[in-house]
Amino acid sequence: MSGRVRRAVRIRDGRASTETLRERGGEGEEFTVLDRAGTLPLPRDCVERYGLRGRVRLTGEAGHVGVWPDRGDHADG
């Protein structure tokens, strides 16, 4: 059924986490939904594929934000 609708929302922990938008008769594009506080829920497959856990490093790139695993290569303190 979800292949027939133009908009599908996935709920996680009681909040919208992803939204899939489809053109008429076409493939859909999935978007992650930021909450009011700016929290970004990452899809499980991305977390596992890139070894993300605990802290992550964000970098401002040209036109996007990079999300990097914490590899422990920084000075604490």
C-alpha positions as CSV (number, residue, x, y, z in Angstrom):
1,M,0.0,0.0,0.0
2,S,2.8,2.5,0.8
3,G,3.9,2.3,-2.8
4,R,0.6,3.9,-3.9
5,V,0.7,7.0,-1.7
6,R,2.7,10.1,-2.5
7,R,3.7,10.8,1.1
8,A,4.6,8.2,3.8
9,V,5.8,9.1,7.3
10,R,7.7,6.7,9.6
11,I,7.2,7.1,13.3
12,R,10.0,6.3,15.8
13,D,9.6,6.8,19.6
14,G,6.3,8.6,19.0
15,R,7.8,11.2,16.6
16,A,8.1,11.5,12.8
17,S,11.6,10.2,11.9
18,T,11.5,9.9,8.1
19,E,9.2,11.1,5.4
20,T,9.2,9.5,1.9
21,L,7.9,11.7,-1.0
22,R,7.0,10.1,-4.3
23,E,6.2,11.6,-7.7
24,R,3.2,10.2,-9.4
25,G,4.1,6.7,-10.5
26,G,7.8,7.2,-9.7
27,E,10.3,6.2,-7.1
28,G,10.3,7.8,-3.7
29,E,13.0,9.9,-2.0
30,E,13.4,9.4,1.8
31,F,14.1,12.4,4.0
32,T,15.1,12.4,7.7
33,V,12.9,14.8,9.8
34,L,14.6,17.2,12.2
35,D,12.7,17.8,15.4
36,R,12.1,21.2,16.9
37,A,15.4,20.9,18.9
38,G,17.3,20.1,15.7
39,T,17.8,16.5,16.6
40,L,18.7,14.3,13.6
41,P,17.7,10.7,13.9
42,L,20.0,8.7,11.7
43,P,18.8,5.6,9.9
44,R,20.0,2.3,11.5
45,D,21.7,1.2,8.3
46,C,23.8,4.4,8.2
47,V,24.8,4.0,11.9
48,E,25.9,0.4,11.4
49,R,27.6,1.0,8.0
50,Y,29.8,3.8,9.3
51,G,30.4,2.5,12.8
52,L,28.7,5.5,14.5
53,R,28.1,5.3,18.2
54,G,28.3,7.6,21.2
55,R,29.9,10.8,20.0
56,V,30.1,11.9,16.4
57,R,32.0,14.7,14.8
58,L,30.1,17.2,12.6
59,T,31.9,19.2,9.9
60,G,30.5,22.1,7.8
61,E,31.1,21.3,4.2
62,A,30.2,23.2,1.0
63,G,26.5,22.8,0.9
64,H,26.1,20.0,3.4
65,V,27.1,18.7,6.9
66,G,29.5,15.8,7.3
67,V,28.9,13.3,10.1
68,W,32.0,11.4,11.2
69,P,32.6,8.7,13.8
70,D,34.6,9.6,16.9
71,R,37.9,7.7,16.3
72,G,39.4,8.9,19.6
73,D,42.2,10.9,17.8
74,H,41.6,14.1,19.8
75,A,43.0,15.5,23.0
76,D,40.6,15.2,26.0
77,G,40.5,17.8,28.5
